[in-house]
């Protein structure tokens, strides 16, 4: 474009940006008929101007007539200067060369860039990590590569690589690992794949990784509707709304005071409200009503994610932003941030994840439902195709290079049933060898999980070659199972581990119990949200824990005295608060002591009673137990300061799982009324506290059949 043309484009673009950012203020100022005409005109013009920007100012080269291998198939690759373009009959993707950043995505005849053109090219679509080295603050790095290479180019597939090789001259500048970012486009695929190979060879220096992910910042002019699950979907506030809003107790939570769309006024927006567990992160994304297009991230397998099936992380949030997070400290603390010793060898493949684009015809009235249904159907296809056969790296093994483990699991608890109990719905998985329960803190290797059938049988397919322990936990029973035999997987192997039996912690009969042993506090009392601090998406009882400020209501419900729970009188769903937090007293926070009151008809003074306390989350908290003497100087038991989950503030109903057994001497109890006092001592912030999973008092052992 010449100078005169560029000025015209800029003037028109400024008008469009004014409408894009402030459409509701326009409707207040303009005649409604004129506004409707302008909205229609500018919507069309926006696509045209964006296309001009993409092809000219944004250096998005055209590949329509490119003379490249495979061009007759509809699959094209063009390498031109500082850009690499992949295109098929559905999608065009622009990548920076040699950085390997996604600068533009176009779909199915829509000229506009689906990514946010108001962001610089290195802030639209990118891999990034947070990494550190001893004695230095952590670095945020968008993993800009230094070398570009075509790996595969034929009529069915394009695969390109953007990489760097680390050496000592890069110390303090780049994370000390070799990097290989790959992008794949298939002939008949409505999207593209990306995966990354992180390699810390033997001899490389010590470092740590706090987070690794792929991020896409979508066009704020187009994408307003976010969908994460069947129940977690809505029209979202704009990023500008957050900037103008009132910050709350932490930066991520903002009260929207003057949003562009008045519907959002008075709501709280917080990206952690849309977190999900690894097992549920298969597909999430955004939908544009004009043009009618969906942008989805599909994760067909969780094998490369960390912390097991229940680790939680972010998905999408206001921006609009869509994420694929491979690991982070969210809901766990830095235990899930891998740390590598000096010279420690490590290599891992993250992905592939699939960026899927879809659309619906104008005749489809419910656009959002139609695109979501189609995205879920595509997820099912991707899962069925896993492990993918097309990645060209030897570090990603195909199906015939993997193995399968089968077996069955039952539970043996003679105080519950004289027969073994089938491990119905047990979570059964393979993870790198470790101690009992180590899988939930494991963050360097691969994990493979499944859910057992009603009879306890299970099958774990597509396991990478290597050595593993088999772990499990069973809903309704405390603790963790570990099969003590190392399982060695070789290509094509099919191993049956036979009938496994889990004997959960148990010494005597249950005298009383509180809650359900499911590693979550969801069954406890989550108070009705503050109507002045609500996200209207979560109005049902089951979702109230996702609301902002629920922890504050403990002090309102118990302003002067703490929770007292009487066995046989109170119900945990109604009377056991979901989080054991400090009480706010004036301008400070004070420790809180919860009381469990119960009766015992006969006490065995010489016997030992067992108090089992299963904790669903802990955040810089300390739990102390006293029996029948709240003022005892020394508690019978203390956890010490534990946990960095921060799940209370982040609207999670669990973090990491902890299980404690407290020996209660019989001589501390007496016939009739007894009280166990549980104190949470830490008070540096309102989020110090626990979420309980399950509490049980067992009597001394008795003869059982």
N, C-alpha and C positions, 0 to 999 in steps of 0.2 A: 504493500500500500504506500502511496505517496503521502506527503505531509498533510495535504488538504483532506485526504480520505481518513487519515488517522484522527484528525480533529473532529470530523463528523462522527466517527465511531465512538470517540471518547464522550462527546456531548450526548449522544443517544444512550451510551452506557450509564452515564450519570443519572439520566432520567429513569432508566430501568432500575438502577440500584436504589433510588429513592422510593420507588414503588415496592421493590422486593423487601426492603428493610422496614418500611412503614406503611403497609397497605391500608391499615385501619385508620391511620391519621389522614390518609388521602380521602377516604370515604367520608370523613367528617367535613373536609374542606371543599370538596368538589360536588357539583351537581351529579345526582346519582346516574342519570343517563350518560353523561360525559364520562363518569368514572367507569361504567361498564364497558363503554367503547374503548377507553384507554387501557383498561385491564386486558381486554381481548387483544388489542393491537400490540401492547407491550409484551404480552406473553409470547406472541408469534415473533415479534422483533427480538426479544431476548434470545430465542433460539438462534436466530440469524446472526446476531452480533456475537454470541458465544462461539458460533461456528467460525466466524471471521477471526475472532481472537485465537481460537484453537489452531486454525490452519495458518495464521499469519503471525500475530504478535506472540502467540504461545508456541510457535514452531512445531505444530502438529503436522508432520508431513503426510501427504496423500499417498495411499498405496493402491489406488484404484487401477492404475496402469503399470504398476511396478513389475519389472521383468525379473521376477525371482522364482526360484524353484518352488513348485507346488502352486503357482498362481492359478492354474487352470482348475484346481480343486475347490477354489473359494477360500483356501487357507493361504495367507500371505505373510511374509516377513520382509520388512524394509529396515535397513540400517543406514541412517543418514545423519552424519555429523554427530551431534550430541543427543540423538534420539534413536530409539529402537521401537518399531511399531509391529505389533502382532494383530492380525485381523482374520476373522472368518465371516461367514454370512450373517452372523448374529452380533458380534462384538468386535470393537476395536480398542486396543489397549496401547497407550503410549508410555514408554519407559525411558528414563534419563540414562544416558550412556557416558561414563561407565558406572554411575552411582547405583543404578537399579532401583530408582524411585518410580512409583506410579504417578505420572503427572496428569493423565487424562484417561477416562473411560467413556466410550460412546456405545450406544446400543440401538440396533434394529431401526436404522433410518432416522434416529433422533440426533440431530447435529450437535446438540449441546453437550458439553462436558458434564458428566454426572458428578464429578468431584468439584470441590469448592474453588472456583477460579479467583476468588478474592484472597485466597491463601497463596503464598509463594509456592513454587513448584515442589519444593522439598518438604511441604507440609500438607500434602493431599493424600497420598497413599504411600506407606513406608513401613518397613521393619524398624523396630527400635529395641534397645536394651538400656537398663540402668546397671552400671557395673562399677566396681571399686577395686582398689588395691591398698595394701596395708599402709596406714598412716595418711590416707588421703580421703577427701570427701568423694561421694559417689558421682559418677559422670552419667549424663544422659546422652545417648548416641543413636542417631538415625541409621547407623550401619551403611554409610555410603561406601560402595565398593570402589575398587580401583581398576578392575579388569573385566572386560566383557567377552563372552564366548558363546558361539552357537553350538549347542550340544546335539540337538536333533532338528532336522528340517526335511520333511517329506510331505506328501500329499495328505497325510492323516494327522501329523503332529508337528508342533514347533516346541522346542524346549531351549531356553536360553539361561545362561549363568552370569551372575555378577558376583565377583569374589574379591577377596584380598588375602595375601599371605603376610603373616605377621613376622617381624624380626625385632631385635633388641632396639633398633633405632626408633621404633614406634612406641616404646615404653612410655606410659603416661598420656599417650595420644589416642591409641586404639586399644580396645580390650585385647588382652594377650591370647588370642585364639585365631585360627584360620576360619574364614567365613566363606560360605558359598550359598548365595540366594538364587533360587531357581523360579522361573515362571514357565508355565506350560499352557498351550492352547491346542485343543483338539478340533478336528474338522467340523464336527456336527454338535459342538458343545456350546451352550448359551452362557458362556462365562470363561473364566480362566482359573488355573490352579497356581498356588505358590507354596514352596517349602524351603526350609533353610537347614544347612548342615553346619553345626557349630563344632569346632575341633580344637581341643587343647592338648596338643601332643606332649609326650614325655619330654621333660626338660624345659617346658614353658614356665614362666614365673607364677607365683601365687596371685590369685584374684578371686573376686566373687561376683555373682550376678544376682541382682535384686528383682529384676523383672525382664521378661522378653515377650514381645507381642507383634502383631501386625495391626496397623491402624488405618482407617479410611475416613477422611473428612469429606462428607457429601455436600452437594449443592444445597445451601440453605434456601435458595429460591424455589427448589423443587420438593425436597424431602421434609415432610412435616409429621408423617405418621410412622411410629415405631412399633415393631412387633417382636417380642421375645418369646412368647409362649401363647397357648390358647387363651389364657386369662390376663397376660401381661402385654397389652397393646393399647395404644392411645395416640391422639394428636399431642405432639410435644411442644413445650415452650421453646422459644428461640434462644440462641446463645446471648443475644443482646438483652433479653429479658433477665438473664442471670446477672449480667454486668450491672444492670440498673437496680437489681433487687437488694434486699436487706440480708447481709450475711448473718448466719446463725452461729451455733456453738462451734462449728468447724467450717473451713472454707468450702467444702463440697456441698453443704446444705445452704440454700438461699430461699428466702421468702420473696415471692414474686409480687412486687408492689405496683408496677405499672407496665404490664406485659403488652406486647403488640396485639395479641388476641385476648380480649377481655375475659374470656372463659377461664384463663389461667390465673386471674388475679386472686391473691390470697392463698395460693397454693405454695407448698414447699417442693422445690426440685432438688434432687440429690441423686447423683449417678449410682450410688450404692443401692438405691431402691430397686434397681433392675438387675441385680446379681442373680446368678443361678449356679447350681452345682455342676461339676464336670459331667455327670451322667445325663444332664438335661440340656447340655449346651450345643446340641446338634445343629440347630439352625436359628438364626435371628437376623433381623435387618430392618430396612426402611422402605416405605412406599411413597411414591409421588403420584398425586392425583392428576397433575398436568405438567409434563406428559405422564401417561399411565404406565409406570414402570416400577418394578421392585428391585432392590439391591440387597442381596443376602450373603451372609457368610455361613458356609456349611462345613461342619467338622464331622467327617464320617466315622472317625475313631478317636477315642480318648487315650490311646496307648502312649502318646508322647506328652500328655499332660501329667502334672505332678500331684501327689497327695491323695490319690485314690478317687473313687467315684463321688465322694461327698465334699471335696474341696470346692469352695465357692470363688467366683470371680466375676468381674464386670463383663458386660455384653455390649450394650449400646447406651448412649445418653445424649442429652441435648448438645447440639453443635451444628448440624447432626453428625454424630460420630458413631462408627461401627468398629468393633474390636474383635480380634482373635487373640486371647491372652494364653500363653503357654505356661507361664509360671509367674507368681508374684507373692508378696507377703500378705496380701489381703486375707483377712479372716484367720490368719495363722501366726503372724509375726514372721521374723526372719528365719525361722526353722525351715521354711519352704523356699528359702533363697540359697541356691547351691553355692558352696564354697570349695575352692580347689587349692590344694596344697602345692607348694613349689615342686614342679616336675610331675604332678599327678596327671596321668593320661585320661582323657575323657573325650568322647565324641557322641553327638546325638543329632538325630534328624527330627525337626519339628515340622509337622504337616505330612503330606500336603493338605491344605485347606482349599475349599472351592469358593470362589466368588461367583455367585449365580445371579443372572439377571432374567427377569420375566416380565410379561405384560399381559393385559386383558383387553378384549375388544370393547368399544363403546357400548355395545349392547349388554355387557355384563354390568348389572346395576350395583352389586356389592363388590366393588373393586378390591377392598381390603381382604375380605373373606376369600375371594377367588385367588388372589396372588399368594396369600398365606397357605391355602390348601395346596396350591401347586408347589410352593417351596417345600412343604412337608413331604409331598410326593417325590420331589427331587432328592431330598435327604434320604428317603427310603432307597432310592436307586443307588445313591452314592455308598450307603452302608452295605448294600448287597454287592457292590463292586470292590469293596475293601478286602484285602489290600490292592490298591490300584496296580495294574499291570504295566502302565506306561512311564512312570518316572525312570529316567535313564541313569540314575546314580546307583552304583553298587552298594551304597550305604542304605538303600531302601529295598529290603528283600521282598520278592514277589511271593505269591501264595505257596508255590511249590518249594520255597525255601524256608517255610515256617512249619510249626507243629501244632498239635492239638492235645489238650489235657481234659480227660473226662473223669467222672467219679460221682460219689454221692456223699452227703453230709447229714448226720443226725446229731441230736442233742441228748445227752444223758444227764438227767437231773432227777434222782429218785425221790426228792421231796416234792416234785411236780407230777411225775408219772412213773409207774413201775416199769414201763417199757421205754425204749429209746424213742425220741420224738423226731419226726422228719424235719430237716432244716428248711422248712417252707420259706421261700423268699429270702434266703440267706444271700448275702453278698459274698461271693467267692472270687478270689483273684490271685494272680501271680505277680510278684514284685521281687526286686533284688533281695538276696538273702539278708536277714536281719533278725532282730529280736521280735518277740510277740508284739503285734500292733505297730511295728516300725513302718509299715506301708503308708500310714497317714502323714508321716514326716519325711518320707523318701522323696528326693527331688532331683536325682541325677540320671536314673535309668528309665526303663519302660515298665508300664504296668498294664495288665490285661484282666479285666473284670467281667463278671457275668452275674446274673441273678438266678438262684436255684429254683427249680420247679417245686410244686407242692409236695412232692415226695422226697425232696432234697437232692435229686439228681442234677448234675450240671455238666456243661461242656464249654470249654474255653478254647475257641479256635484262633488261628492266625497269630500264633505266638512266635515272636522272633527267637532265633537260636540263642542259647545262653543258659545261665544257671539262675534258678528262682526258688523262692519259698512259696508255698501255697498258704494264703491267709484267708480268714473269713470272719464275719460276725453275723449273728442271727437276731432279727427283730424279736423282742420279747425276752431276751437273755442278755445279761451283762457280760462284759469282757470280750476278749479276742481269741480266735483260734489260730494256731499255727501248726502246720504239718511239718514235723521235724526233719523229714528227709528232703535233701536238696533234689530238686527236679531239674534234670538236664535236657534241654530241648535241642534237637538237631533237625536239619531240614527234612521235612516229610514225616517226622515221627508222630505217632499217635499213642499217647500214654494214658492208661487207665489207673488211677491211684486207688481204686477200690472203694470200700465203704469206710469213710472217716467218721470218727466220733468226737464231738466236742463236749467236754465236761466243764461247764461254766463255774466260776467261783461260787462255792456253796459249802457251808459247814453245818447248818442246822435248819430247822423249819422256819418259815416266814412268820414272824409275829405281826408285822405290819409293813406296808409299802406305800410310797408316794410316787405317782407318775407312771410312765410307761417306758420301758427300756428300749428306746429307739434312737438314741444319740441326738435328740432334739428336745427343745423346751416348748415346742409348739402346742403341746396339750395343756399347758398351764395358763393361768389368768393373764391374758394380754388386755390391758384396759382399753376402753373406748378412746379413740384419738381426740386430741384437742382440736376442736372444729376450726380454730384460728390458725392451725398449723398442719393442714391436711394435704395429702395428695389424693385427689378424688378417684384415682384408679383403685385404691385399696380401701373400700368401704365395708367389706365383709369381715366378720369376726376372724376368719381364717387368715386374713392378710394384714390384720392390724399391726403385727410386729414390724411391718415394713413402713409404718408411719413414723414421722419425725417426732421425737420428744416423748415417746412412751415411757422411757426410763424416769422422766421427771415426775410421773404421776405416782410413783411410790411415796414420795414425800407428801403429796397431797392426800393420798389414801391413809397414810400412817404419819400424821404430823408430829405426834408426841411419843407414841409407843410403837413398837415393832410388831411384825406379823406373828401371830400365834395360831398354830395349826393343831387341832385336836383330832387324833385318830378316831375314826368311827363317827365323827360329827361333821367335820369339814370335808369338802371335796376338792381335789387338786385342780380341777378345771375352773373352779369358781374362787378358790380361796388361797391358792399358792401363786404368788406373784411370779411372773415369768423370768425376772432378773433380780438377783440379790445385789443391790447397789447401795451406796451410802445415802443417808438422809441429808437433805439440805436444811441447815439450821441458820437462818439469817444469811450471812455472806460466806458461810463455810459449810463443809460437809463433815459428817460425823459417822463413826462406825455403826453398823446395824447388827442386831442379834435376833435371829428368828428362833422361835420356840416350837418344838414338836412335843405335844403332851399326849401321853398314852398310859394305859393301865396294864399291869401284869398281875394275874391272880396268884401265881406261885413263882418265886425266884430261886434259882440255884446259886447260892452265894459263892460256891467254889467253881462254878462254871464260867466260861467265857462266851459272851454274846458278841456278835459281829454286826457292825454298822457298815453297810456298803453304800458308798456315795459315788455315783456316776455323774460326772460333770460334762455338760454339753459345750461349755465355753468358759474361758477364764481370761480376764484382762487386768494385768498388774494387780492381782488380788491375793488375799490370804484368807484361808478358811480355818477357823479354830473351833474345836468341839469340846464342850464341857457337859457333864452329866450331873443333873440334880444340884448343881452349885454354879450359878451364873457368875459369881464373883470370885471363883477360884483363880488364884494368881497364875497358876500354870495350867494351861489347857491339857486335856487328855490327849489331844492330837492337833497338829497344825500342818498345813500343806507348805508353809513358807510362801514367799511371794512367787506366784506362778502366772504364766499366760500372757500373751501379747495379741490375742485374737482381735480385739476391738470390734467384736461382732455386735455388741450392744449399740454402739454409735452407728454401725454400718447396716443396721436393720436386718442382720442375720439372726436366725433363731438357733444357730449353733456355730461353733468354731472347731477347735481340736477337742478330741475326746480324752477324758481323764477318768481313771477309776481308782478309788481309794478304799481300803478296808481298815476300819478302826476297831481295835480290840477293846471291848467294854467289859471289865471285870464284873462278875456277878455281884460282888459286895458293894458296888456303887449303885445298884438298883434295890428297890424294895417293893414288897407286895402293894398293889394299889397304884396310885398316881405317880408317874415319873415324867421328867422333862429333860429332853436333850436340847442344848443351846448351841446354835450354829452362828458364829460371828464372822462377818466380813470386815476386816480391820482396816483396809487401805482406803484413803480418802483424798488423794491428791487431785482427783477429777471426778466428775459425775459418772464416768464410764468405768471406774474401778468396780469390778464385780464378777459374779458367776451367773451362768445359766445352768440349772440342774437338769439332768436327764432323768434320774431315777434314784430313790433312796429306799433302802430296805434294812430292817432290823431282823437278824436271825437269832433264834435261841440256841443254846448249847446242842451239840449233836445228839440225835436220838436214833434208835434202831429203825431202819426203813427197809421195806421189802425190796 
